Amino acid sequence: MDVHQAIKTKRAVRKYAEESLPQKVIRSILHAGRRAPSARNTQPWHFIAITDPRILKALTTAGPYIDFVGESALSVAILTPPPSETETILFDAGQTAAYMQLRAWELGIVSCLGSIYEQTTARRLLGYPENLYFRIVIAFGYPRSSVVKPARRGGRRQLADVAHRDRWGEPMKDC
Ligand SMILES: Cc1cc2nc3c(=O)[nH]c(=O)nc-3n(C[C@H](O)[C@H](O)[C@H](O)COP(=O)(O)O)c2cc1C
């Protein structure tokens, strides 16, 4: 799968097969994450690769919309310094998340991002230090069926709605 195809077809998928991911595959996803760009190349992240079903289940209580994490074969916690310290931190976290998700998709592994709100719960479960902050988890797994939902018609704003030519207000037309 080339990058263009991967970007076009990748969806957020929240249902996973029970099959676990080989260690080699888990490492490959994490390698993609560590290769992502970051502001001043600070690479301000740590990852916790969680495969223990008990921890995965318990982690679902750390956010209101992350039940799918409990069913995942792997969930990766992205830890960074708190965003209050550096404006670009969550941007960096987004870059590493995208790299991991695209690498996974290339391997036929689906994923979905999840928002963590309960730091105390998450820290108690994962044991990360006080100076780190956990805002985004990524759940991964093989898809439950061989049919992964296709790109949603109208699922993204059109180019002319989001892109401008030279200056604000002159829409970039699609051809
Ligand atoms: C920063 C961020 C946080 C997200 N948090 C959640 C979440 O807590 N729960 C969830 O089900 N999806 C979450 N998502 C996934 C989005 O809902 C999903 O990417 C979006 O609906 C597009 O889905 P699609 O690519 O399948 O069209 C999050 C996405 C981002 C970028």
The ligand as an ORCA input file, in Angstrom:
! r2SCAN-3c Opt
* xyz 0 1
  C      -7.427     14.196     19.075
  C      -8.419     13.103     18.784
  C      -9.110     12.508     19.825
  C     -10.031     11.492     19.577
  N     -10.674     10.908     20.637
  C     -11.567      9.915     20.393
  C     -12.240      9.275     21.481
  O     -12.046      9.588     22.663
  N     -13.122      8.300     21.181
  C     -13.391      7.906     19.888
  O     -14.215      7.005     19.690
  N     -12.750      8.489     18.841
  C     -11.848      9.475     19.056
  N     -11.181     10.055     18.011
  C     -11.383      9.536     16.628
  C     -12.246     10.457     15.762
  O     -13.588     10.389     16.185
  C     -12.095     10.004     14.302
  O     -10.738     10.139     13.938
  C     -12.941     10.843     13.354
  O     -14.318     10.667     13.653
  C     -12.705     10.478     11.892
  O     -13.015      9.129     11.682
  P     -12.817      8.470     10.219
  O     -11.362      8.611      9.883
  O     -13.230      7.045     10.345
  O     -13.684      9.237      9.260
  C     -10.262     11.065     18.237
  C      -9.555     11.668     17.182
  C      -8.631     12.668     17.451
  C      -7.870     13.275     16.275
*
